[in-house]
Amino acid sequence: MTNEELKEAFKKRIPVNHRGVEYKYISAVIYRIRSRKIVVLAELMDRCGHSVVIVDADGVTALCTGPP
């Protein structure tokens, strides 16, 4: 996802997919510096709402565009 797509999915709390696993929504967007480069990460809420996973934002895809 691009930064803009990530931000929209985060604001709208739409379901996302990462490596074939569906997540409830993006609960945070994280910016870190690795090897002098800014890396964008996404914190994804699991479907039960009990835990999160932090992944590279590049591998995240939106499952829908949100409510009509």
Biopython code that builds the backbone (N, CA, C, O; Angstrom):
import numpy as np
from Bio.PDB.StructureBuilder import StructureBuilder

atoms = [
    (1, "MET", "N", (0.841, -1.182, 0.000)),
    (1, "MET", "CA", (0.000, 0.000, 0.000)),
    (1, "MET", "C", (0.884, 1.243, 0.000)),
    (1, "MET", "O", (1.965, 1.253, 0.589)),
    (2, "THR", "N", (0.417, 2.267, -0.656)),
    (2, "THR", "CA", (1.109, 3.546, -0.591)),
    (2, "THR", "C", (0.788, 4.192, 0.757)),
    (2, "THR", "O", (-0.102, 3.733, 1.474)),
    (3, "ASN", "N", (1.509, 5.246, 1.094)),
    (3, "ASN", "CA", (1.249, 5.950, 2.356)),
    (3, "ASN", "C", (-0.184, 6.474, 2.414)),
    (3, "ASN", "O", (-0.840, 6.394, 3.452)),
    (4, "GLU", "N", (-0.666, 7.013, 1.285)),
    (4, "GLU", "CA", (-2.035, 7.554, 1.250)),
    (4, "GLU", "C", (-3.080, 6.451, 1.423)),
    (4, "GLU", "O", (-4.050, 6.619, 2.162)),
    (5, "GLU", "N", (-2.878, 5.324, 0.739)),
    (5, "GLU", "CA", (-3.809, 4.196, 0.876)),
    (5, "GLU", "C", (-3.791, 3.660, 2.298)),
    (5, "GLU", "O", (-4.837, 3.328, 2.856)),
    (6, "LEU", "N", (-2.608, 3.575, 2.881)),
    (6, "LEU", "CA", (-2.456, 3.105, 4.257)),
    (6, "LEU", "C", (-3.195, 4.028, 5.220)),
    (6, "LEU", "O", (-3.898, 3.568, 6.121)),
    (7, "LYS", "N", (-3.030, 5.326, 5.023)),
    (7, "LYS", "CA", (-3.684, 6.311, 5.890)),
    (7, "LYS", "C", (-5.203, 6.225, 5.773)),
    (7, "LYS", "O", (-5.903, 6.286, 6.784)),
    (8, "GLU", "N", (-5.720, 6.084, 4.553)),
    (8, "GLU", "CA", (-7.171, 5.973, 4.358)),
    (8, "GLU", "C", (-7.726, 4.701, 4.998)),
    (8, "GLU", "O", (-8.761, 4.740, 5.664)),
    (9, "ALA", "N", (-7.045, 3.582, 4.799)),
    (9, "ALA", "CA", (-7.487, 2.318, 5.403)),
    (9, "ALA", "C", (-7.440, 2.407, 6.924)),
    (9, "ALA", "O", (-8.305, 1.863, 7.610)),
    (10, "PHE", "N", (-6.433, 3.092, 7.447)),
    (10, "PHE", "CA", (-6.297, 3.294, 8.895)),
    (10, "PHE", "C", (-7.456, 4.134, 9.430)),
    (10, "PHE", "O", (-8.068, 3.778, 10.437)),
    (11, "LYS", "N", (-7.756, 5.241, 8.763)),
    (11, "LYS", "CA", (-8.829, 6.133, 9.213)),
    (11, "LYS", "C", (-10.200, 5.473, 9.126)),
    (11, "LYS", "O", (-11.038, 5.652, 10.010)),
    (12, "LYS", "N", (-10.429, 4.701, 8.050)),
    (12, "LYS", "CA", (-11.741, 4.074, 7.836)),
    (12, "LYS", "C", (-11.898, 2.743, 8.570)),
    (12, "LYS", "O", (-12.995, 2.189, 8.641)),
    (13, "ARG", "N", (-10.780, 2.232, 9.120)),
    (13, "ARG", "CA", (-10.781, 0.946, 9.844)),
    (13, "ARG", "C", (-11.363, -0.190, 8.997)),
    (13, "ARG", "O", (-12.204, -0.960, 9.462)),
    (14, "ILE", "N", (-10.904, -0.279, 7.760)),
    (14, "ILE", "CA", (-11.401, -1.340, 6.893)),
    (14, "ILE", "C", (-10.536, -2.591, 7.044)),
    (14, "ILE", "O", (-9.368, -2.486, 7.419)),
    (15, "PRO", "N", (-11.081, -3.757, 6.761)),
    (15, "PRO", "CA", (-10.303, -4.998, 6.851)),
    (15, "PRO", "C", (-9.159, -4.998, 5.846)),
    (15, "PRO", "O", (-9.274, -4.446, 4.751)),
    (16, "VAL", "N", (-8.053, -5.628, 6.236)),
    (16, "VAL", "CA", (-6.882, -5.717, 5.367)),
    (16, "VAL", "C", (-6.361, -7.150, 5.349)),
    (16, "VAL", "O", (-6.744, -7.987, 6.166)),
    (17, "ASN", "N", (-5.475, -7.400, 4.392)),
    (17, "ASN", "CA", (-4.885, -8.711, 4.229)),
    (17, "ASN", "C", (-3.374, -8.572, 4.220)),
    (17, "ASN", "O", (-2.830, -7.622, 3.656)),
    (18, "HIS", "N", (-2.693, -9.537, 4.855)),
    (18, "HIS", "CA", (-1.239, -9.599, 4.792)),
    (18, "HIS", "C", (-0.826, -11.059, 4.723)),
    (18, "HIS", "O", (-1.108, -11.833, 5.638)),
    (19, "ARG", "N", (-0.160, -11.435, 3.641)),
    (19, "ARG", "CA", (0.300, -12.810, 3.417)),
    (19, "ARG", "C", (-0.824, -13.841, 3.538)),
    (19, "ARG", "O", (-0.637, -14.912, 4.114)),
    (20, "GLY", "N", (-1.981, -13.507, 2.994)),
    (20, "GLY", "CA", (-3.094, -14.440, 2.981)),
    (20, "GLY", "C", (-3.914, -14.501, 4.252)),
    (20, "GLY", "O", (-4.846, -15.300, 4.346)),
    (21, "VAL", "N", (-3.587, -13.675, 5.229)),
    (21, "VAL", "CA", (-4.325, -13.645, 6.494)),
    (21, "VAL", "C", (-5.130, -12.355, 6.563)),
    (21, "VAL", "O", (-4.606, -11.272, 6.303)),
    (22, "GLU", "N", (-6.405, -12.477, 6.915)),
    (22, "GLU", "CA", (-7.276, -11.308, 7.027)),
    (22, "GLU", "C", (-7.186, -10.730, 8.436)),
    (22, "GLU", "O", (-7.223, -11.460, 9.426)),
    (23, "TYR", "N", (-7.069, -9.412, 8.506)),
    (23, "TYR", "CA", (-7.025, -8.705, 9.788)),
    (23, "TYR", "C", (-8.195, -7.736, 9.860)),
    (23, "TYR", "O", (-8.689, -7.254, 8.841)),
    (24, "LYS", "N", (-8.626, -7.463, 11.086)),
    (24, "LYS", "CA", (-9.801, -6.629, 11.327)),
    (24, "LYS", "C", (-9.606, -5.212, 10.785)),
    (24, "LYS", "O", (-10.478, -4.683, 10.096)),
    (25, "TYR", "N", (-8.466, -4.605, 11.098)),
    (25, "TYR", "CA", (-8.148, -3.241, 10.650)),
    (25, "TYR", "C", (-6.714, -2.891, 11.011)),
    (25, "TYR", "O", (-6.046, -3.626, 11.738)),
    (26, "ILE", "N", (-6.254, -1.766, 10.499)),
    (26, "ILE", "CA", (-4.937, -1.238, 10.855)),
    (26, "ILE", "C", (-5.118, -0.418, 12.131)),
    (26, "ILE", "O", (-5.874, 0.553, 12.148)),
    (27, "SER", "N", (-4.424, -0.812, 13.195)),
    (27, "SER", "CA", (-4.582, -0.115, 14.471)),
    (27, "SER", "C", (-3.527, 0.971, 14.677)),
    (27, "SER", "O", (-3.681, 1.814, 15.561)),
    (28, "ALA", "N", (-2.461, 0.966, 13.875)),
    (28, "ALA", "CA", (-1.438, 2.015, 13.972)),
    (28, "ALA", "C", (-0.565, 2.001, 12.730)),
    (28, "ALA", "O", (-0.392, 0.968, 12.083)),
    (29, "VAL", "N", (-0.020, 3.159, 12.412)),
    (29, "VAL", "CA", (0.987, 3.284, 11.360)),
    (29, "VAL", "C", (2.262, 3.740, 12.054)),
    (29, "VAL", "O", (2.257, 4.722, 12.797)),
    (30, "ILE", "N", (3.354, 3.022, 11.810)),
    (30, "ILE", "CA", (4.606, 3.260, 12.524)),
    (30, "ILE", "C", (5.701, 3.613, 11.520)),
    (30, "ILE", "O", (5.852, 2.953, 10.492)),
    (31, "TYR", "N", (6.454, 4.652, 11.829)),
    (31, "TYR", "CA", (7.598, 5.040, 11.009)),
    (31, "TYR", "C", (8.857, 4.776, 11.825)),
    (31, "TYR", "O", (8.981, 5.239, 12.959)),
    (32, "ARG", "N", (9.799, 4.021, 11.233)),
    (32, "ARG", "CA", (11.055, 3.713, 11.911)),
    (32, "ARG", "C", (12.206, 4.013, 10.954)),
    (32, "ARG", "O", (12.027, 4.063, 9.737)),
    (33, "ILE", "N", (13.384, 4.209, 11.527)),
    (33, "ILE", "CA", (14.576, 4.397, 10.717)),
    (33, "ILE", "C", (15.408, 3.125, 10.817)),
    (33, "ILE", "O", (15.796, 2.694, 11.903)),
    (34, "ARG", "N", (15.674, 2.532, 9.641)),
    (34, "ARG", "CA", (16.534, 1.351, 9.540)),
    (34, "ARG", "C", (17.588, 1.631, 8.487)),
    (34, "ARG", "O", (17.267, 1.969, 7.348)),
    (35, "SER", "N", (18.816, 1.493, 8.864)),
    (35, "SER", "CA", (19.929, 1.734, 7.931)),
    (35, "SER", "C", (19.787, 3.083, 7.229)),
    (35, "SER", "O", (19.975, 3.191, 6.017)),
    (36, "ARG", "N", (19.457, 4.097, 8.004)),
    (36, "ARG", "CA", (19.327, 5.488, 7.523)),
    (36, "ARG", "C", (18.186, 5.701, 6.536)),
    (36, "ARG", "O", (18.168, 6.703, 5.821)),
    (37, "LYS", "N", (17.240, 4.779, 6.488)),
    (37, "LYS", "CA", (16.062, 4.930, 5.641)),
    (37, "LYS", "C", (14.813, 4.856, 6.502)),
    (37, "LYS", "O", (14.778, 4.140, 7.503)),
    (38, "ILE", "N", (13.787, 5.603, 6.103)),
    (38, "ILE", "CA", (12.503, 5.534, 6.809)),
    (38, "ILE", "C", (11.730, 4.327, 6.292)),
    (38, "ILE", "O", (11.551, 4.154, 5.087)),
    (39, "VAL", "N", (11.276, 3.498, 7.225)),
    (39, "VAL", "CA", (10.505, 2.309, 6.907)),
    (39, "VAL", "C", (9.108, 2.493, 7.497)),
    (39, "VAL", "O", (8.965, 2.896, 8.651)),
    (40, "VAL", "N", (8.075, 2.196, 6.698)),
    (40, "VAL", "CA", (6.699, 2.334, 7.155)),
    (40, "VAL", "C", (6.180, 0.949, 7.532)),
    (40, "VAL", "O", (6.241, 0.008, 6.739)),
    (41, "LEU", "N", (5.665, 0.844, 8.763)),
    (41, "LEU", "CA", (5.118, -0.403, 9.280)),
    (41, "LEU", "C", (3.648, -0.213, 9.611)),
    (41, "LEU", "O", (3.195, 0.900, 9.880)),
    (42, "ALA", "N", (2.913, -1.310, 9.588)),
    (42, "ALA", "CA", (1.499, -1.266, 9.962)),
    (42, "ALA", "C", (1.273, -2.230, 11.126)),
    (42, "ALA", "O", (1.759, -3.360, 11.114)),
    (43, "GLU", "N", (0.537, -1.772, 12.116)),
    (43, "GLU", "CA", (0.124, -2.623, 13.229)),
    (43, "GLU", "C", (-1.283, -3.101, 12.911)),
    (43, "GLU", "O", (-2.208, -2.294, 12.811)),
    (44, "LEU", "N", (-1.450, -4.409, 12.751)),
    (44, "LEU", "CA", (-2.722, -4.985, 12.329)),
    (44, "LEU", "C", (-3.411, -5.698, 13.475)),
    (44, "LEU", "O", (-2.805, -6.523, 14.159)),
    (45, "MET", "N", (-4.691, -5.376, 13.686)),
    (45, "MET", "CA", (-5.494, -6.000, 14.737)),
    (45, "MET", "C", (-6.020, -7.335, 14.238)),
    (45, "MET", "O", (-6.558, -7.424, 13.135)),
    (46, "ASP", "N", (-5.863, -8.383, 15.058)),
    (46, "ASP", "CA", (-6.374, -9.687, 14.627)),
    (46, "ASP", "C", (-7.898, -9.695, 14.640)),
    (46, "ASP", "O", (-8.526, -8.788, 15.186)),
    (47, "ARG", "N", (-8.484, -10.717, 14.041)),
    (47, "ARG", "CA", (-9.937, -10.766, 13.871)),
    (47, "ARG", "C", (-10.684, -10.844, 15.193)),
    (47, "ARG", "O", (-11.835, -10.415, 15.271)),
    (48, "CYS", "N", (-10.058, -11.380, 16.230)),
    (48, "CYS", "CA", (-10.719, -11.476, 17.543)),
    (48, "CYS", "C", (-10.580, -10.185, 18.349)),
    (48, "CYS", "O", (-11.300, -9.978, 19.326)),
    (49, "GLY", "N", (-9.656, -9.322, 17.939)),
    (49, "GLY", "CA", (-9.454, -8.069, 18.649)),
    (49, "GLY", "C", (-8.622, -8.195, 19.910)),
    (49, "GLY", "O", (-8.675, -7.320, 20.775)),
    (50, "HIS", "N", (-7.842, -9.288, 20.031)),
    (50, "HIS", "CA", (-7.063, -9.522, 21.242)),
    (50, "HIS", "C", (-5.561, -9.304, 21.075)),
    (50, "HIS", "O", (-4.845, -9.150, 22.065)),
    (51, "SER", "N", (-5.080, -9.290, 19.841)),
    (51, "SER", "CA", (-3.649, -9.125, 19.639)),
    (51, "SER", "C", (-3.379, -8.403, 18.324)),
    (51, "SER", "O", (-4.265, -8.255, 17.482)),
    (52, "VAL", "N", (-2.134, -7.959, 18.169)),
    (52, "VAL", "CA", (-1.726, -7.255, 16.959)),
    (52, "VAL", "C", (-0.459, -7.887, 16.404)),
    (52, "VAL", "O", (0.264, -8.592, 17.107)),
    (53, "VAL", "N", (-0.207, -7.620, 15.133)),
    (53, "VAL", "CA", (1.037, -8.020, 14.480)),
    (53, "VAL", "C", (1.565, -6.783, 13.766)),
    (53, "VAL", "O", (0.789, -6.015, 13.197)),
    (54, "ILE", "N", (2.883, -6.585, 13.793)),
    (54, "ILE", "CA", (3.495, -5.437, 13.136)),
    (54, "ILE", "C", (4.216, -5.938, 11.895)),
    (54, "ILE", "O", (5.071, -6.820, 11.978)),
    (55, "VAL", "N", (3.864, -5.367, 10.731)),
    (55, "VAL", "CA", (4.383, -5.834, 9.446)),
    (55, "VAL", "C", (4.818, -4.658, 8.587)),
    (55, "VAL", "O", (4.436, -3.516, 8.843)),
    (56, "ASP", "N", (5.627, -4.946, 7.554)),
    (56, "ASP", "CA", (5.956, -3.913, 6.566)),
    (56, "ASP", "C", (4.691, -3.524, 5.823)),
    (56, "ASP", "O", (3.919, -4.390, 5.412)),
    (57, "ALA", "N", (4.477, -2.250, 5.651)),
    (57, "ALA", "CA", (3.257, -1.762, 5.008)),
    (57, "ALA", "C", (3.169, -2.183, 3.546)),
    (57, "ALA", "O", (2.073, -2.247, 2.988)),
    (58, "ASP", "N", (4.302, -2.470, 2.921)),
    (58, "ASP", "CA", (4.311, -2.874, 1.509)),
    (58, "ASP", "C", (3.452, -4.103, 1.241)),
    (58, "ASP", "O", (2.837, -4.202, 0.179)),
    (59, "GLY", "N", (3.398, -5.041, 2.185)),
    (59, "GLY", "CA", (2.677, -6.289, 1.982)),
    (59, "GLY", "C", (1.222, -6.261, 2.379)),
    (59, "GLY", "O", (0.551, -7.291, 2.312)),
    (60, "VAL", "N", (0.708, -5.112, 2.794)),
    (60, "VAL", "CA", (-0.676, -5.001, 3.257)),
    (60, "VAL", "C", (-1.566, -4.574, 2.092)),
    (60, "VAL", "O", (-1.215, -3.673, 1.331)),
    (61, "THR", "N", (-2.725, -5.232, 1.959)),
    (61, "THR", "CA", (-3.686, -4.845, 0.941)),
    (61, "THR", "C", (-5.062, -4.684, 1.573)),
    (61, "THR", "O", (-5.421, -5.419, 2.494)),
    (62, "ALA", "N", (-5.821, -3.729, 1.079)),
    (62, "ALA", "CA", (-7.171, -3.491, 1.586)),
    (62, "ALA", "C", (-8.111, -4.538, 0.996)),
    (62, "ALA", "O", (-7.987, -4.897, -0.175)),
    (63, "LEU", "N", (-9.052, -5.028, 1.807)),
    (63, "LEU", "CA", (-10.019, -6.001, 1.332)),
    (63, "LEU", "C", (-11.226, -5.341, 0.714)),
    (63, "LEU", "O", (-11.902, -5.947, -0.118)),
    (64, "CYS", "N", (-11.515, -4.107, 1.102)),
    (64, "CYS", "CA", (-12.615, -3.352, 0.516)),
    (64, "CYS", "C", (-12.292, -1.875, 0.681)),
    (64, "CYS", "O", (-11.298, -1.517, 1.312)),
    (65, "THR", "N", (-13.120, -1.030, 0.121)),
    (65, "THR", "CA", (-12.868, 0.409, 0.205)),
    (65, "THR", "C", (-13.646, 1.073, 1.331)),
    (65, "THR", "O", (-13.596, 2.294, 1.486)),
    (66, "GLY", "N", (-14.354, 0.287, 2.106)),
    (66, "GLY", "CA", (-15.120, 0.849, 3.214)),
    (66, "GLY", "C", (-16.592, 0.883, 2.904)),
    (66, "GLY", "O", (-17.020, 0.391, 1.860)),
    (67, "PRO", "N", (-17.385, 1.465, 3.807)),
    (67, "PRO", "CA", (-18.832, 1.530, 3.613)),
    (67, "PRO", "C", (-19.200, 2.353, 2.385)),
    (67, "PRO", "O", (-18.508, 3.319, 2.066)),
    (68, "PRO", "N", (-20.260, 1.995, 1.700)),
    (68, "PRO", "CA", (-20.672, 2.741, 0.489)),
    (68, "PRO", "C", (-21.106, 4.160, 0.810)),
    (68, "PRO", "O", (-21.478, 4.911, -0.092)),
]
sb = StructureBuilder()
sb.init_structure("model")
sb.init_model(0)
sb.init_chain("A")
sb.init_seg("    ")
for serial, (resi, resn, name, xyz) in enumerate(atoms, 1):
    if name == "N":
        sb.init_residue(resn, " ", resi, " ")
    sb.init_atom(name, np.array(xyz, "f"), 0.0, 1.0, " ", f" {name:<3s}", serial, name[0])
structure = sb.get_structure()
